[in-house]
Amino acid sequence: MEDRFKFVTNKITDITSLQRTIAGWRLKGDRVVFTNGCFDILHKGHVTYLAKAASLGERLVVALNTDDSVRRLGKDDNRPINEEDARAMVLASLGFVDGIVFFNEDTPLETIVALEPDVLVKGADYDPEETNPDSKKYIVGSKEVRSNGGRVEAIDLVQGFSTTAIIEKSKN
């Protein structure tokens, strides 16, 4: 039992340790997929998105917004609902998530540059072909990933599932 708990918690790490882990994965020929988000109240839409992202490579890394970073995104005043450690633990319990790292910046650009993923993934509300960084559809880090020989993908979202909708429904 303790070994399983340790297996889950060991997925949550710092950037330097994750860089070493990724180097080991790459020695085995594994492609590293990267995505990011708040993942505040994990739901079917999140799980579907993450599972599809994981299928684009052998290893899935999730950069998780810190609580401060979530607050700066301008979501509801009560967000995040779950603190970062709780959000990370739930994500780490998913078998197809291989690594989790926090980022406190407004965007995950520094994390993407540091980890050099092979595949960068966002939801289909973003556009992999958008090149204007000022556009809401622009995927942060896409230029950097492509310049390293990687690719950028968008995954369709599951309609009817969002954390905001869940929060609104619970209020009514």
CORDABEL-V685644 format. One record per pair of residues at least 4 apart in sequence whose C-alpha atoms are under 8 Angstrom apart, sorted by the first residue. I is the first residue (numbers start at 1). GAP is how many residues later the second one is. If there is no record, write none. Layout:
((I GAP) (I GAP))
//
This chain:
((1 4) (2 4) (3 4) (4 4) (5 4) (6 4) (7 4) (8 4) (8 81) (8 84) (8 85) (9 80) (9 83) (11 81) (11 87) (11 88) (11 89) (12 76) (12 77) (12 80) (12 87) (12 88) (12 89) (13 4) (13 5) (13 86) (13 87) (13 88) (14 4) (14 87) (14 88) (15 4) (15 86) (15 96) (15 99) (15 100) (16 4) (17 4) (18 4) (18 81) (18 83) (18 97) (19 4) (19 95) (19 96) (20 4) (21 4) (22 4) (22 10) (22 93) (23 4) (24 4) (25 4) (25 5) (25 6) (25 34) (26 4) (26 5) (26 6) (30 27) (30 28) (30 29) (31 26) (31 27) (31 28) (31 86) (31 87) (31 88) (32 25) (32 26) (32 27) (32 28) (32 29) (32 85) (32 86) (32 87) (33 20) (33 21) (33 23) (33 24) (33 25) (33 26) (33 27) (33 28) (33 84) (33 85) (33 86) (33 87) (33 88) (34 26) (34 27) (34 28) (34 29) (34 78) (34 83) (34 84) (34 85) (34 86) (34 87) (35 18) (35 25) (35 26) (35 27) (35 28) (35 85) (35 86) (35 87) (36 26) (36 27) (36 28) (36 29) (36 72) (36 86) (37 25) (37 26) (37 27) (37 28) (38 26) (38 27) (38 28) (38 32) (38 42) (39 7) (39 25) (39 48) (40 40) (40 41) (40 42) (40 47) (40 123) (41 40) (41 41) (41 46) (41 122) (42 4) (42 5) (42 48) (42 121) (43 4) (43 118) (43 119) (43 120) (44 4) (44 114) (44 117) (45 4) (45 112) (45 113) (45 114) (45 116) (45 117) (46 4) (47 4) (48 4) (48 110) (49 4) (49 74) (49 106) (49 107) (49 108) (49 109) (50 4) (50 46) (50 47) (51 4) (51 45) (52 4) (52 103) (53 4) (53 7) (53 68) (53 102) (54 4) (54 5) (54 6) (54 42) (54 43) (56 63) (57 62) (59 37) (59 38) (59 39) (60 36) (60 37) (60 38) (60 39) (61 36) (61 37) (61 38) (61 39) (61 40) (62 35) (62 37) (62 38) (62 39) (63 37) (63 38) (63 39) (63 40) (63 45) (63 48) (64 20) (64 24) (64 36) (64 37) (64 38) (64 39) (65 4) (65 5) (65 19) (65 37) (65 38) (65 39) (66 4) (66 18) (66 36) (66 37) (66 38) (67 4) (67 13) (67 16) (67 17) (67 37) (68 4) (68 36) (69 4) (69 34) (69 35) (69 36) (69 37) (70 4) (70 5) (70 9) (70 10) (71 4) (71 6) (71 8) (71 9) (72 34) (73 33) (75 4) (82 4) (82 5) (83 4) (84 4) (85 4) (86 4) (87 4) (88 4) (88 12) (89 4) (90 4) (91 6) (91 9) (92 5) (92 6) (92 7) (92 8) (93 4) (103 4) (103 5) (103 8) (107 33) (108 4) (108 32) (108 33) (109 4) (109 31) (109 32) (110 4) (111 4) (112 4) (112 5) (112 29) (112 33) (113 28) (113 31) (113 32) (116 29) (116 32) (117 28) (117 33) (118 27) (118 31) (118 32) (118 33) (119 26) (119 31) (119 32) (119 33) (119 34) (120 21) (120 22) (120 25) (120 30) (120 31) (120 32) (120 33) (121 31) (121 32) (121 33) (121 34) (122 4) (122 17) (122 31) (122 32) (122 33) (123 31) (123 32) (123 33) (123 34) (124 30) (124 31) (124 32) (124 33) (125 12) (125 29) (125 31) (125 32) (126 10) (126 11) (126 12) (126 13) (126 28) (127 10) (127 11) (127 12) (127 27) (128 10) (128 11) (128 14) (128 24) (128 25) (128 26) (129 9) (130 5) (130 7) (130 8) (130 9) (131 7) (131 12) (132 6) (133 5) (133 6) (133 7) (134 4) (141 4) (142 4) (142 9) (142 10) (143 4) (144 4) (145 4) (145 5) (145 6) (145 7) (146 4) (146 5) (146 6) (160 5) (161 4) (161 5) (162 4) (163 4) (164 4) (165 4) (166 4) (167 4) (168 4))
//
